[in-house]
Amino acid sequence: MLNPFEFFLLFLASFRLTRLIMYDTITAFIRKPFHDIIEEELPDGTTQTFLIVKGSGIKYWIGELLGCYWCTGIWCSAFVYIGYTIWPYGFKPLVCIFAIAGCSALVEAIVEKILS
């Protein structure tokens, strides 16, 4: 069983890993084979972006998975937890790095909200 500190670290690490896979530009190459991004200009002049899942079968399934924050979050959480449980020596640095990055992301979101 995890102690509260370990749980909090894994929570932050899985949060950050999920966001990394789902949204960050640096991992766009992972999503590109499964998604098309379509932009449409609306009558008011703003642009709206749509995600279209490519393919069928397993390719479509992976595209759906990568398009759903909740689904990707479950798999990222499972990866982080299982890795941490089976190979703690190798996963502790990874978990700590992602947890620190997760804290930074949350602080940045809060500061951005306060300043805007």
KOLTILUM-314665 format. One record per residue: residue in one letter; y, x, z of N, C-alpha, C in turn. Coordinates in pm, whole numbers. Layout:
N
<atom mivo="A" n_c2="Y" n_c1="X" n_c3="Z" ca_c2="Y" ca_c1="X" ca_c3="Z" c_c2="Y" c_c1="X" c_c3="Z"/>
...
END
This chain:
116
<atom mivo="M" n_c2="-118" n_c1="84" n_c3="0" ca_c2="0" ca_c1="0" ca_c3="0" c_c2="124" c_c1="89" c_c3="0"/>
<atom mivo="L" n_c2="224" n_c1="46" n_c3="-74" ca_c2="348" ca_c1="122" ca_c3="-83" c_c2="436" c_c1="97" c_c3="39"/>
<atom mivo="N" n_c2="505" n_c1="201" n_c3="83" ca_c2="606" ca_c1="178" ca_c3="186" c_c2="732" c_c1="125" c_c3="117"/>
<atom mivo="P" n_c2="827" n_c1="70" n_c3="191" ca_c2="946" ca_c1="10" ca_c3="129" c_c2="1027" c_c1="108" c_c3="42"/>
<atom mivo="F" n_c2="1034" n_c1="233" n_c3="83" ca_c2="1108" ca_c1="331" ca_c3="4" c_c2="1040" c_c1="355" c_c3="-131"/>
<atom mivo="E" n_c2="907" n_c1="372" n_c3="-130" ca_c2="834" ca_c1="391" ca_c3="-255" c_c2="849" c_c1="269" c_c3="-346"/>
<atom mivo="F" n_c2="840" n_c1="151" n_c3="-287" ca_c2="857" ca_c1="29" ca_c3="-365" c_c2="995" c_c1="27" c_c3="-431"/>
<atom mivo="F" n_c2="1097" n_c1="61" n_c3="-356" ca_c2="1233" ca_c1="60" ca_c3="-410" c_c2="1247" c_c1="162" c_c3="-523"/>
<atom mivo="L" n_c2="1188" n_c1="281" n_c3="-506" ca_c2="1192" ca_c1="381" ca_c3="-612" c_c2="1122" c_c1="332" c_c3="-738"/>
<atom mivo="L" n_c2="1003" n_c1="272" n_c3="-720" ca_c2="929" ca_c1="221" ca_c3="-836" c_c2="1005" c_c1="105" c_c3="-902"/>
<atom mivo="F" n_c2="1068" n_c1="22" n_c3="-821" ca_c2="1150" ca_c1="-88" ca_c3="-873" c_c2="1261" c_c1="-33" c_c3="-962"/>
<atom mivo="L" n_c2="1336" n_c1="63" n_c3="-912" ca_c2="1446" ca_c1="121" ca_c3="-990" c_c2="1395" c_c1="193" c_c3="-1114"/>
<atom mivo="A" n_c2="1284" n_c1="266" n_c3="-1100" ca_c2="1229" ca_c1="340" ca_c3="-1213" c_c2="1181" c_c1="244" c_c3="-1323"/>
<atom mivo="S" n_c2="1113" n_c1="137" n_c3="-1286" ca_c2="1065" ca_c1="43" ca_c3="-1387" c_c2="1182" c_c1="-32" c_c3="-1451"/>
<atom mivo="F" n_c2="1285" n_c1="-62" n_c3="-1373" ca_c2="1407" ca_c1="-124" ca_c3="-1428" c_c2="1467" c_c1="-34" c_c3="-1535"/>
<atom mivo="R" n_c2="1484" n_c1="93" n_c3="-1503" ca_c2="1548" ca_c1="185" ca_c3="-1598" c_c2="1461" c_c1="211" c_c3="-1720"/>
<atom mivo="L" n_c2="1330" n_c1="226" n_c3="-1701" ca_c2="1240" ca_c1="248" ca_c3="-1814" c_c2="1240" c_c1="127" c_c3="-1907"/>
<atom mivo="T" n_c2="1241" n_c1="9" n_c3="-1850" ca_c2="1244" ca_c1="-113" ca_c3="-1931" c_c2="1372" c_c1="-118" c_c3="-2015"/>
<atom mivo="R" n_c2="1485" n_c1="-90" n_c3="-1953" ca_c2="1612" ca_c1="-91" ca_c3="-2027" c_c2="1615" c_c1="18" c_c3="-2134"/>
<atom mivo="L" n_c2="1557" n_c1="133" n_c3="-2101" ca_c2="1550" ca_c1="243" ca_c3="-2198" c_c2="1475" c_c1="198" c_c3="-2323"/>
<atom mivo="I" n_c2="1359" n_c1="137" n_c3="-2305" ca_c2="1277" ca_c1="94" ca_c3="-2418" c_c2="1342" c_c1="-23" c_c3="-2492"/>
<atom mivo="M" n_c2="1401" n_c1="-116" n_c3="-2420" ca_c2="1453" ca_c1="-238" ca_c3="-2481" c_c2="1587" c_c1="-221" c_c3="-2552"/>
<atom mivo="Y" n_c2="1678" n_c1="-143" n_c3="-2495" ca_c2="1816" ca_c1="-147" ca_c3="-2542" c_c2="1878" c_c1="-14" c_c3="-2582"/>
<atom mivo="D" n_c2="1834" n_c1="96" n_c3="-2528" ca_c2="1906" ca_c1="222" ca_c3="-2551" c_c2="1889" c_c1="271" c_c3="-2695"/>
<atom mivo="T" n_c2="1996" n_c1="327" n_c3="-2748" ca_c2="1998" ca_c1="378" ca_c3="-2885" c_c2="1895" c_c1="488" c_c3="-2904"/>
<atom mivo="I" n_c2="1877" n_c1="570" n_c3="-2803" ca_c2="1786" ca_c1="685" ca_c3="-2814" c_c2="1641" c_c1="643" c_c3="-2840"/>
<atom mivo="T" n_c2="1604" n_c1="520" n_c3="-2806" ca_c2="1468" ca_c1="472" ca_c3="-2831" c_c2="1462" c_c1="369" c_c3="-2945"/>
<atom mivo="A" n_c2="1567" n_c1="362" n_c3="-3025" ca_c2="1569" ca_c1="268" ca_c3="-3138" c_c2="1453" c_c1="295" c_c3="-3235"/>
<atom mivo="F" n_c2="1413" n_c1="421" n_c3="-3246" ca_c2="1302" ca_c1="455" ca_c3="-3337" c_c2="1171" c_c1="387" c_c3="-3295"/>
<atom mivo="I" n_c2="1156" n_c1="356" n_c3="-3168" ca_c2="1036" ca_c1="285" ca_c3="-3121" c_c2="1041" c_c1="139" c_c3="-3168"/>
<atom mivo="R" n_c2="1157" n_c1="77" n_c3="-3162" ca_c2="1172" ca_c1="-64" ca_c3="-3197" c_c2="1183" c_c1="-87" c_c3="-3346"/>
<atom mivo="K" n_c2="1235" n_c1="9" n_c3="-3421" ca_c2="1265" ca_c1="-8" ca_c3="-3563" c_c2="1147" c_c1="-57" c_c3="-3648"/>
<atom mivo="P" n_c2="1025" n_c1="-7" n_c3="-3630" ca_c2="915" ca_c1="-57" ca_c3="-3713" c_c2="879" c_c1="-204" c_c3="-3687"/>
<atom mivo="F" n_c2="929" n_c1="-258" n_c3="-3576" ca_c2="890" ca_c1="-393" ca_c3="-3535" c_c2="1003" c_c1="-495" c_c3="-3542"/>
<atom mivo="H" n_c2="1127" n_c1="-449" n_c3="-3560" ca_c2="1242" ca_c1="-539" ca_c3="-3557" c_c2="1336" c_c1="-514" c_c3="-3674"/>
<atom mivo="D" n_c2="1396" n_c1="-621" n_c3="-3722" ca_c2="1513" ca_c1="-613" ca_c3="-3810" c_c2="1630" c_c1="-671" c_c3="-3732"/>
<atom mivo="I" n_c2="1744" n_c1="-609" n_c3="-3745" ca_c2="1865" ca_c1="-659" ca_c3="-3681" c_c2="1955" c_c1="-715" c_c3="-3790"/>
<atom mivo="I" n_c2="1988" n_c1="-842" n_c3="-3779" ca_c2="2072" ca_c1="-911" ca_c3="-3877" c_c2="2204" c_c1="-946" c_c3="-3810"/>
<atom mivo="E" n_c2="2314" n_c1="-913" n_c3="-3876" ca_c2="2446" ca_c1="-949" ca_c3="-3824" c_c2="2508" c_c1="-1053" c_c3="-3917"/>
<atom mivo="E" n_c2="2563" n_c1="-1156" n_c3="-3857" ca_c2="2631" ca_c1="-1260" ca_c3="-3933" c_c2="2772" c_c1="-1278" c_c3="-3878"/>
<atom mivo="E" n_c2="2867" n_c1="-1292" n_c3="-3970" ca_c2="3004" ca_c1="-1317" ca_c3="-3928" c_c2="3023" c_c1="-1467" c_c3="-3909"/>
<atom mivo="L" n_c2="3074" n_c1="-1504" n_c3="-3795" ca_c2="3097" ca_c1="-1644" ca_c3="-3762" c_c2="3233" c_c1="-1688" c_c3="-3815"/>
<atom mivo="P" n_c2="3255" n_c1="-1820" n_c3="-3827" ca_c2="3383" ca_c1="-1870" ca_c3="-3879" c_c2="3506" c_c1="-1820" c_c3="-3801"/>
<atom mivo="D" n_c2="3489" n_c1="-1791" n_c3="-3672" ca_c2="3603" ca_c1="-1744" ca_c3="-3593" c_c2="3629" c_c1="-1594" c_c3="-3608"/>
<atom mivo="G" n_c2="3550" n_c1="-1528" n_c3="-3695" ca_c2="3569" ca_c1="-1385" ca_c3="-3721" c_c2="3485" c_c1="-1293" c_c3="-3635"/>
<atom mivo="T" n_c2="3418" n_c1="-1346" n_c3="-3534" ca_c2="3330" ca_c1="-1262" ca_c3="-3451" c_c2="3197" c_c1="-1243" c_c3="-3523"/>
<atom mivo="T" n_c2="3124" n_c1="-1143" n_c3="-3478" ca_c2="2995" ca_c1="-1113" ca_c3="-3536" c_c2="2886" c_c1="-1143" c_c3="-3435"/>
<atom mivo="Q" n_c2="2782" n_c1="-1211" n_c3="-3482" ca_c2="2667" ca_c1="-1239" ca_c3="-3396" c_c2="2546" c_c1="-1165" c_c3="-3451"/>
<atom mivo="T" n_c2="2469" n_c1="-1104" n_c3="-3359" ca_c2="2353" ca_c1="-1025" ca_c3="-3396" c_c2="2226" c_c1="-1102" c_c3="-3365"/>
<atom mivo="F" n_c2="2132" n_c1="-1098" n_c3="-3460" ca_c2="2002" ca_c1="-1164" ca_c3="-3444" c_c2="1891" c_c1="-1062" c_c3="-3459"/>
<atom mivo="L" n_c2="1790" n_c1="-1076" n_c3="-3378" ca_c2="1672" ca_c1="-989" ca_c3="-3386" c_c2="1561" c_c1="-1067" c_c3="-3456"/>
<atom mivo="I" n_c2="1507" n_c1="-1009" n_c3="-3562" ca_c2="1398" ca_c1="-1070" ca_c3="-3637" c_c2="1275" c_c1="-981" c_c3="-3617"/>
<atom mivo="V" n_c2="1165" n_c1="-1042" n_c3="-3572" ca_c2="1041" ca_c1="-967" ca_c3="-3551" c_c2="971" c_c1="-953" c_c3="-3685"/>
<atom mivo="K" n_c2="928" n_c1="-831" n_c3="-3719" ca_c2="861" ca_c1="-801" ca_c3="-3846" c_c2="711" c_c1="-823" c_c3="-3837"/>
<atom mivo="G" n_c2="649" n_c1="-841" n_c3="-3954" ca_c2="506" ca_c1="-833" ca_c3="-3968" c_c2="428" c_c1="-952" c_c3="-3914"/>
<atom mivo="S" n_c2="298" n_c1="-927" n_c3="-3900" ca_c2="206" ca_c1="-1028" ca_c3="-3845" c_c2="99" c_c1="-956" c_c3="-3765"/>
<atom mivo="G" n_c2="17" n_c1="-1032" n_c3="-3696" ca_c2="-91" ca_c1="-975" ca_c3="-3617" c_c2="-39" c_c1="-886" c_c3="-3506"/>
<atom mivo="I" n_c2="-100" n_c1="-768" n_c3="-3492" ca_c2="-67" ca_c1="-677" ca_c3="-3383" c_c2="78" c_c1="-628" c_c3="-3394"/>
<atom mivo="K" n_c2="124" n_c1="-606" n_c3="-3518" ca_c2="263" ca_c1="-560" ca_c3="-3537" c_c2="360" c_c1="-667" c_c3="-3486"/>
<atom mivo="Y" n_c2="334" n_c1="-792" n_c3="-3515" ca_c2="419" ca_c1="-900" ca_c3="-3468" c_c2="412" c_c1="-910" c_c3="-3315"/>
<atom mivo="W" n_c2="292" n_c1="-895" n_c3="-3261" ca_c2="274" ca_c1="-903" ca_c3="-3115" c_c2="355" c_c1="-794" c_c3="-3045"/>
<atom mivo="I" n_c2="350" n_c1="-673" n_c3="-3097" ca_c2="426" ca_c1="-562" ca_c3="-3038" c_c2="576" c_c1="-590" c_c3="-3053"/>
<atom mivo="G" n_c2="616" n_c1="-643" n_c3="-3169" ca_c2="756" ca_c1="-679" ca_c3="-3189" c_c2="805" c_c1="-784" c_c3="-3091"/>
<atom mivo="E" n_c2="720" n_c1="-884" n_c3="-3065" ca_c2="754" ca_c1="-987" ca_c3="-2966" c_c2="765" c_c1="-924" c_c3="-2827"/>
<atom mivo="L" n_c2="670" n_c1="-836" n_c3="-2795" ca_c2="672" ca_c1="-768" ca_c3="-2665" c_c2="801" c_c1="-688" c_c3="-2648"/>
<atom mivo="L" n_c2="839" n_c1="-613" n_c3="-2750" ca_c2="960" ca_c1="-530" ca_c3="-2742" c_c2="1088" c_c1="-612" c_c3="-2748"/>
<atom mivo="G" n_c2="1077" n_c1="-738" n_c3="-2784" ca_c2="1193" ca_c1="-825" ca_c3="-2788" c_c2="1209" c_c1="-909" c_c3="-2662"/>
<atom mivo="C" n_c2="1116" n_c1="-897" n_c3="-2570" ca_c2="1119" ca_c1="-977" ca_c3="-2448" c_c2="1134" c_c1="-884" c_c3="-2327"/>
<atom mivo="Y" n_c2="1248" n_c1="-896" n_c3="-2258" ca_c2="1273" ca_c1="-810" ca_c3="-2143" c_c2="1168" c_c1="-828" c_c3="-2035"/>
<atom mivo="W" n_c2="1126" n_c1="-952" n_c3="-2010" ca_c2="1029" ca_c1="-981" ca_c3="-1904" c_c2="893" c_c1="-920" c_c3="-1938"/>
<atom mivo="C" n_c2="852" n_c1="-932" n_c3="-2063" ca_c2="722" ca_c1="-878" ca_c3="-2105" c_c2="720" c_c1="-725" c_c3="-2097"/>
<atom mivo="T" n_c2="823" n_c1="-664" n_c3="-2154" ca_c2="832" ca_c1="-518" ca_c3="-2150" c_c2="842" c_c1="-469" c_c3="-2006"/>
<atom mivo="G" n_c2="913" n_c1="-545" n_c3="-1922" ca_c2="925" ca_c1="-508" ca_c3="-1781" c_c2="792" c_c1="-506" c_c3="-1708"/>
<atom mivo="I" n_c2="706" n_c1="-602" n_c3="-1740" ca_c2="572" ca_c1="-604" ca_c3="-1678" c_c2="494" c_c1="-480" c_c3="-1717"/>
<atom mivo="W" n_c2="494" n_c1="-447" n_c3="-1846" ca_c2="417" ca_c1="-331" ca_c3="-1892" c_c2="476" c_c1="-200" c_c3="-1839"/>
<atom mivo="C" n_c2="608" n_c1="-190" n_c3="-1833" ca_c2="671" ca_c1="-70" ca_c3="-1777" c_c2="641" c_c1="-58" c_c3="-1629"/>
<atom mivo="S" n_c2="646" n_c1="-169" n_c3="-1557" ca_c2="614" ca_c1="-167" ca_c3="-1414" c_c2="469" c_c1="-125" c_c3="-1392"/>
<atom mivo="A" n_c2="379" n_c1="-178" n_c3="-1474" ca_c2="238" ca_c1="-142" ca_c3="-1462" c_c2="219" c_c1="7" c_c3="-1490"/>
<atom mivo="F" n_c2="283" n_c1="58" n_c3="-1593" ca_c2="274" ca_c1="199" ca_c3="-1628" c_c2="323" c_c1="288" c_c3="-1514"/>
<atom mivo="V" n_c2="440" n_c1="254" n_c3="-1459" ca_c2="499" ca_c1="334" ca_c3="-1351" c_c2="410" c_c1="328" c_c3="-1226"/>
<atom mivo="Y" n_c2="366" n_c1="209" n_c3="-1190" ca_c2="285" ca_c1="194" ca_c3="-1068" c_c2="149" c_c1="262" c_c3="-1082"/>
<atom mivo="I" n_c2="81" n_c1="237" n_c3="-1192" ca_c2="-53" ca_c1="296" ca_c3="-1211" c_c2="-42" c_c1="448" c_c3="-1219"/>
<atom mivo="G" n_c2="57" n_c1="497" n_c3="-1294" ca_c2="76" ca_c1="642" ca_c3="-1302" c_c2="106" c_c1="704" c_c3="-1167"/>
<atom mivo="Y" n_c2="191" n_c1="638" n_c3="-1091" ca_c2="227" ca_c1="686" ca_c3="-957" c_c2="107" c_c1="683" c_c3="-862"/>
<atom mivo="T" n_c2="21" n_c1="584" n_c3="-878" ca_c2="-96" ca_c1="570" ca_c3="-791" c_c2="-206" c_c1="670" c_c3="-829"/>
<atom mivo="I" n_c2="-231" n_c1="685" n_c3="-958" ca_c2="-341" ca_c1="771" ca_c3="-1004" c_c2="-302" c_c1="919" c_c3="-1004"/>
<atom mivo="W" n_c2="-180" n_c1="950" n_c3="-1044" ca_c2="-137" ca_c1="1089" ca_c3="-1056" c_c2="1" c_c1="1107" c_c3="-993"/>
<atom mivo="P" n_c2="9" n_c1="1094" n_c3="-860" ca_c2="140" ca_c1="1099" ca_c3="-794" c_c2="214" c_c1="1231" c_c3="-815"/>
<atom mivo="Y" n_c2="140" n_c1="1342" n_c3="-822" ca_c2="204" ca_c1="1471" ca_c3="-839" c_c2="284" c_c1="1477" c_c3="-969"/>
<atom mivo="G" n_c2="228" n_c1="1422" n_c3="-1075" ca_c2="296" ca_c1="1423" ca_c3="-1205" c_c2="401" c_c1="1314" c_c3="-1220"/>
<atom mivo="F" n_c2="380" n_c1="1201" n_c3="-1153" ca_c2="470" ca_c1="1088" ca_c3="-1172" c_c2="588" c_c1="1086" c_c3="-1076"/>
<atom mivo="K" n_c2="578" n_c1="1153" n_c3="-962" ca_c2="690" ca_c1="1150" ca_c3="-867" c_c2="820" c_c1="1199" c_c3="-929"/>
<atom mivo="P" n_c2="822" n_c1="1312" n_c3="-1000" ca_c2="949" ca_c1="1354" ca_c3="-1062" c_c2="1000" c_c1="1252" c_c3="-1163"/>
<atom mivo="L" n_c2="910" n_c1="1196" n_c3="-1244" ca_c2="948" ca_c1="1096" ca_c3="-1343" c_c2="1006" c_c1="972" c_c3="-1276"/>
<atom mivo="V" n_c2="939" n_c1="925" n_c3="-1171" ca_c2="986" ca_c1="808" ca_c3="-1098" c_c2="1123" c_c1="836" c_c3="-1036"/>
<atom mivo="C" n_c2="1141" n_c1="951" n_c3="-977" ca_c2="1270" ca_c1="985" ca_c3="-915" c_c2="1381" c_c1="991" c_c3="-1019"/>
<atom mivo="I" n_c2="1354" n_c1="1051" n_c3="-1134" ca_c2="1456" ca_c1="1060" ca_c3="-1239" c_c2="1495" c_c1="921" c_c3="-1288"/>
<atom mivo="F" n_c2="1395" n_c1="837" n_c3="-1315" ca_c2="1425" ca_c1="701" ca_c3="-1361" c_c2="1493" c_c1="619" c_c3="-1252"/>
<atom mivo="A" n_c2="1455" n_c1="639" n_c3="-1127" ca_c2="1518" ca_c1="566" ca_c3="-1016" c_c2="1665" c_c1="605" c_c3="-1001"/>
<atom mivo="I" n_c2="1693" n_c1="733" n_c3="-1010" ca_c2="1832" ca_c1="780" ca_c3="-1002" c_c2="1913" c_c1="724" c_c3="-1119"/>
<atom mivo="A" n_c2="1853" n_c1="729" n_c3="-1239" ca_c2="1921" ca_c1="673" ca_c3="-1356" c_c2="1941" c_c1="522" c_c3="-1342"/>
<atom mivo="G" n_c2="1844" n_c1="454" n_c3="-1281" ca_c2="1857" ca_c1="310" ca_c3="-1256" c_c2="1972" c_c1="280" c_c3="-1161"/>
<atom mivo="C" n_c2="1984" n_c1="360" n_c3="-1055" ca_c2="2097" ca_c1="343" ca_c3="-962" c_c2="2229" c_c1="366" c_c3="-1034"/>
<atom mivo="S" n_c2="2234" n_c1="469" n_c3="-1116" ca_c2="2357" ca_c1="499" ca_c3="-1192" c_c2="2393" c_c1="382" c_c3="-1283"/>
<atom mivo="A" n_c2="2294" n_c1="325" n_c3="-1349" ca_c2="2319" ca_c1="211" ca_c3="-1439" c_c2="2372" c_c1="91" c_c3="-1361"/>
<atom mivo="L" n_c2="2314" n_c1="64" n_c3="-1245" ca_c2="2360" ca_c1="-49" ca_c3="-1165" c_c2="2502" c_c1="-27" c_c3="-1112"/>
<atom mivo="V" n_c2="2529" n_c1="94" n_c3="-1066" ca_c2="2664" ca_c1="125" ca_c3="-1018" c_c2="2764" c_c1="113" c_c3="-1132"/>
<atom mivo="E" n_c2="2730" n_c1="164" n_c3="-1248" ca_c2="2820" ca_c1="155" ca_c3="-1364" c_c2="2847" c_c1="9" c_c3="-1401"/>
<atom mivo="A" n_c2="2744" n_c1="-76" n_c3="-1398" ca_c2="2762" ca_c1="-218" ca_c3="-1429" c_c2="2855" c_c1="-285" c_c3="-1329"/>
<atom mivo="I" n_c2="2838" n_c1="-251" n_c3="-1203" ca_c2="2924" ca_c1="-309" ca_c3="-1097" c_c2="3068" c_c1="-262" c_c3="-1114"/>
<atom mivo="V" n_c2="3088" n_c1="-133" n_c3="-1136" ca_c2="3223" ca_c1="-78" ca_c3="-1153" c_c2="3287" c_c1="-140" c_c3="-1278"/>
<atom mivo="E" n_c2="3213" n_c1="-150" n_c3="-1386" ca_c2="3265" ca_c1="-210" ca_c3="-1509" c_c2="3308" c_c1="-354" c_c3="-1485"/>
<atom mivo="K" n_c2="3230" n_c1="-429" n_c3="-1409" ca_c2="3262" ca_c1="-568" ca_c3="-1377" c_c2="3390" c_c1="-576" c_c3="-1293"/>
<atom mivo="I" n_c2="3402" n_c1="-487" n_c3="-1195" ca_c2="3519" ca_c1="-486" ca_c3="-1107" c_c2="3644" c_c1="-450" c_c3="-1184"/>
<atom mivo="L" n_c2="3634" n_c1="-352" n_c3="-1274" ca_c2="3751" ca_c1="-304" ca_c3="-1346" c_c2="3794" c_c1="-393" c_c3="-1462"/>
<atom mivo="S" n_c2="3706" n_c1="-482" n_c3="-1506" ca_c2="3743" ca_c1="-566" ca_c3="-1622" c_c2="3800" c_c1="-699" c_c3="-1580"/>
END
